[in-house]
Amino acid sequence: MRLTDFLQLTNDLNNQTNLYLTIDQKAIPLAKVKITSTACLFIPGKKPLTKGKFIKLVQNIHGRSIPIYISHNDQKISVYGIQIMTSKNAIRLT
């Protein structure tokens, strides 16, 4: 998934929506983001990043067609989709 796709899919969601990673049916909070000229890398942590904080970080980036990855256990995992969970105010990247 590319950053532009993620921003379009989450455009209408609340800015307080939390970001998670789903691995083996477990929700792991995505706490940090590292953006380079070639990729957007989410990094798990203890407290989840909100959509609003993420938008503030990427709002001035010009090359938004970069791919999104997740760093987990020293592996770079590609993001293929998202699961929007409005009842839990969360987005799970898959």
Helices and strands as residue ranges (DSSP letters): H 3-9, E 18-23, E 26-35, E 40-44, H 51-58, E 68-72, E 75-78, E 82-85, G 86-88, E 90-93
